[in-house]
């Protein structure tokens, strides 16, 4: 295992993975910035490595080399892995604490086209991006909790292929490498418009020897392995490209992730805001801690500039950038003290506890803030057997009154 130093353009060895041999980890790797761990799939299985020492801390041998993709999601605090069973692409959500599978299923994306290694994830949206073998509309994003396709994007005809997608959490774009004739291009994929745009030519790069990709959002760099070596490309101007040569004794680099501990900016979710880390020590208003706010979701009661702080198990902290949030007079009133439903775990259902004369709209949101179902409150019992395992929020709207409550499925 090695560190890639982008300041000195060098590769520094920090440790070995005992017993591991050469293996395909171009996409089967992920970085856990909360625990400072690097995860990879090797001949030994799923290996968790201390990123500061290069020492393996956990080896889960049940996840063999047939798992071809792996990533870590700090928003859900889960690992996401896939494997092809000969017919379908299966997905697995794995706890980084117990290394047990907490959710699994089949991705509904048709025939995958994984030989080119097109794969990336958007942690906040809890989605992965894949290329399928379809000749048109071949780029698809998939919800990592359900396996359902959330977006279909058409690959431009002028590009022969698009490879090595990775997500930039600051701009909310995917970036990838595209090919036309003998040239390589930096590609930007806009999720809002479902469009693919060419940023520019990557000088000297070809389609030979491709492996791995990562984003450095702080310095706005796209990093991947090309025929040139470890190739570092400016997201704003691909003509500005640096190459990190392999050190003596290293034949190739297979997979990597950017190693930084930075709390991304919070995201507005209507009447509340959400951190991009599952574990929040405190929310802050105008730089001052708001008491008793160690939750991923936070509902401000006053207008101001809000940020959050994350503390690692090793004691180090990171504070996100601020987001301006305005509380207006016509926003619904949140009243968490009113209990309006109960959960019947024996029959896997929710029972509403509001007067039958009151008509309301009820919505259920998953941990990513997506509405998974909605119904009128005259339906007093709600079956939740079909919901995937996870934490949910139920919101009841009655005019300008709003009630919220959480439950675990």
N, C-alpha and C positions, 0 to 999 in steps of 0.2 A: 504494500500500500504506500502511496506517495502523496505529497502535497504539491500542487501546482501553484507556483508563486507568480502572479500576474504582474507584480511590480518589477521583479528581476528577470522575468521570462525564463524561469528555471523549474526543474522538477526535483524535489527533495524527498528521498525515501524516509518513511517514518516507522515502518514495521512490515512484518510478514504475516500471512494467514497460514498457520501451520497445517500441512496436509493438503492444502488447496493447490490445484493445478490450473493450467490455462483453461478458461471457460468463457462462454459468450455472455458478457454482462453489459452489452451495449445499451440495453434498456432495462436490464434486471438489476437496478440499483436505485437507492434513494437516500436522502440525507434527512435526519431527524434533528432539527436545530434546537428543539427543546431539551433533548438528552445528549446532544452532540455525538450522535451515532451515525455511522454509515452502514447501510444495509445492502447486501448483495446476494445473488444466487450463485453458488459454486457447486463443485462436484460433491461437497459435503452437505449441501442443503442451503437453507436460509441462514446467513451469518450476520450477526450484529457486531460492529466493530467500533471501539472507542476511537473517535476521530482525532483525538489529541495524542494518542500513543500508538495507534495502529494495531492494538491488541483486541482479538475477538473476545466478546463478553458473553455472547449467547450463540449457540449453533442449534438450529431446528432442522434436523435431518429429514423430517417428513415432507419438506418442500424441496423436491428434487430438481434436476436440471430441465425437466419438462415444463417448469414454470419459466416463461420467457419474458415477462414484464413485471416490474416491481416499482412501487413508489410509496412515499410516506406523505400523509396528509395531516398537517398541523392543525387544521380546523376541526377535524373529526378525531384526531389522534389515533388513526388506524393506518395500517399498511394495506396496499391494494396490489393484488397479483393476478395474473391471468395465465391460462394454459389452454392449448388446443387439444380436444379429446378425439380428434379425427372427424368429427361432424360439426361441432360448435366450439366457440370460444367461451370457456368458463371463466368466471371472476370470483375472487375470494377477498374478503376483508378480514384482516388478521390483527389481533391485539399485539402491540409492541411490548406489553407487560407480560402476558402469559404465552404469547405466540400461538394461541389457539384461534381457530376460525370462528368469527362471530357472525358472519353473514356470507352467503354464497349463492350463485345462480348462473344463468346463461345470458351472455350479452346478445341482444337482439340487433345485430348489425350485418347479417348476411355472412358471406364467406370472407374471412379476414385475409389480408394481404401482408403478412408479417415478414416476408423474406427481406423486405427493404427496411424494416425496423422503424416504421412510422408510428411514433407513440409519444404522447406527452400528457400532462395532467394540469388542470386548474383546481388548486386546492379549495379555494373559497366556493366555487360552483360545484365542487365534488364531482368533477367530470374528467373523463379521459378522451383523447382524440386519436382516431385511428384512420388508416386508409384501407379500404376494402378492394376487392378485385373487380368491382363494377366499373364499367368503362366511363359512365357519367355519374355525377353526384357521389363520387367515391370517398369523400372525406366526411367522417361522421364523428360527432361528439356523443358520449354515452355517460349516463348517470352511474356513478360508481357504487351506488347503494342498491339500484334496481336492475341495471343492465340495459335499460331502455334508451333508445336513441333520442337525444334531445335536439339535435341540429344536423342538417345535411348540407354540405357545401360542395359546389361543383369545382373540380380542378380545371384551371384554364387550359384550353387546347394547345396553347403555345409551349406548355411545359410538359416534358416527357414524364417527369416524376417529381414528387415532393417528399422529402425524407426528413427524419430526425426533428420532429416538432417538439417544442418546449414552450412553456407559458411564462410571460412576464407579468408578475402580480401588480406592477405599478401602472402599466398602460392597459392591462387586461387584453393584450393581444397574444396570439400564438406566433412564434417565429420558427422558421424551418429553412431547409436548403432545397432549392428547386434546380432542375437541370433542363437545359435546352442546347442541343447540339453538343459541343464540348465544354460549354461554359457552366459555371455554378453561380446561382443567384441566392441572395438572402431574400426570403419570402416572409411577408407579414399576412397573417390570417385574422381578419376582423370578425369577431363573433357577433357583433351587433348588426352588421350588414350582410353577413354570410359571404364575404368577398375575399379574394386572394389577390394581394398586390405585390409587385416586385419592388424591393427597396433598392437593389443595385447588384452589380457583378462583384463576386468575391475573387480578387485577382489571383490567378495561378491555380485555383482549386479545381479539381475534376471529381468524377464520381467514383474514383478508385479509393479503396481503403477506408470507407466511411464507418464510423462507430461513435456512439454516444453523443449527447448534446446537453447543454445546460445554459441557464441564463444567469448573468451577474446583474441584477436589477439596479444595484447601487451605482456601478460604473457603466451601466448600459452596454454590456457586452454579450455576444452570442458565442459560445465556445463549443467546438466539436472537433472530431478527428477527421482529417482529410489526407490526401496524398502528400500534403506539405508537412504534416505532423499535427501537433496540437494547435489548432487554428483559432485565434481570438479575433472576432469581427465586431466592429462598432455597429450598434443597432441603428445609428443615425446615418452612417456613411460607410458602407462595406468596403470602400476603397482603402479605408484605414484598417488594415489587417496586420496583426502580429502573429508570429509563429514561435511556439516553444519547442525546441528540438528535444528529442529523446536523449536522456543521459546514457553514458556508456553502460553496456550490459542490459539495457532495457530494449526489447525488440518491438514492443507496441504497448499502447494504452487502450484498455477496453471500455471502461465506463467511468464516469465521474459525476460529481455534483458540486455546486458552489457551496463552500462552507462559510456561512456567515450567520450570526445571530442577530436578526433584525425583526422587530415587530412591525409588520406591514400596516399601512393606514387602515383605520376602521371603515366599515362599509355601512351606509344608511340602509335601513330596511323598513321604510315607512315611518312609523311612530317611534321606532327604536333603532339603535345602532349595534353592530356586531363586530367583535374582534376576529382577526384571522388566525388567532391562536385559541385553542380550546381552554387552556389554562391561563386565567387572568388573575394577577395579584390585586389590582385595583384600577378603576377608571379614574380619570382626572378631568376636571373642568378648569380651563385656563391655567394648567400646570399644577393645580392643587388637588390632592386626593379627595375623592368623594367617599365618605365612610360606607363600609359594608357593601362594596360593589365588586366582589371577586367572582363575577359571572361573565360568561361569554357574551350574553346579550344585556344591553343596558338601555333603559328608557329615561332620557333626560327630562327633568321637570322645569329647567331653565335654559334659555338660549345661551350659547357660549361656544368655546373651542374645546373639543373633547379629544382625549387620547387615552391609551391604556398602557399598563406596565405588565410585563411578563417576567417572572423570576424562574430561572432554571433550577433543577435539583442541586446543582453545584453552587448556587448562590448568586451567580451573575444575573444581571437584569438588562432589559432592553425596553425602551419607551417608544411607542409608535409616533408617527407624525400626527398632527392635530387635524380634525375635521370640524368645520363650522356647522353647528346644528341650531336651527331656529324653532322654538316652540311657539306655535300660533294659537290664537284663541279658538279656532274652529277645529283643532285636533281633538280626537276622542279622549274622553277621560278614562284613564287606566285605573281600575280598582281591583287590586290583587287580593283584598281582604274578603271579598264576596266569593264564597264557594258556590259554583254553579254546576258542577258535575262531580260524579264519583266514578271510580273505576272498579268494575267487577272482574277481577283477574281469573276467577274460576270459569267464566263464560267468555272471556276476552271481549268485553264490551264496555262502553261508557254510558252512564245514565245521567241525563240532564236533570238539574234540580232548579228549575225556574217556573214561575206561574204559567199555567196552561194558556192563559189569556194573552200572554205576551208573545208576539211573533218576532223572531230575530233571525239573522243570518249567522251561521256557525261555520268557521273554517278551521282546518287542521293543517299545521305547517310542520315540515320535517326540520332536522337540525341545520339544514342549509338555507332555511328561510323560504323554501318552495312550498306552495299550497298543494297538498296531495289530495284533498277532498273538501267539498263544501256542501252544505245542506241547510234546510229550514229547521228552526228549533222545534217545530211541532213534531219532529221525529225525536222522541224522547230517549230512544236507545240506539246507540251507534255501534255497529259491529266493526272491530278493528283487527280481526283475524288475518286480513290480507295485507296489513301494513308490515313492512320489514322491521326487524328489531332495531330499536333506537329510541332517542328522546324526541318527543313531539310537544308542540304547543297548540292548545285549542283556544281560539279567539271567538268571542261572541259579541256581535255588533247590534246595538239597539239605538238607532238614531245617533245621538251624540255621546252615547254611553258605550263603553267597551270593557269587557271582562276577559281576563287571560288566565290560563292555568296550564300546567305541564303534566305530562304523564309519560311513563316508560312502557314501551311495548316489548 
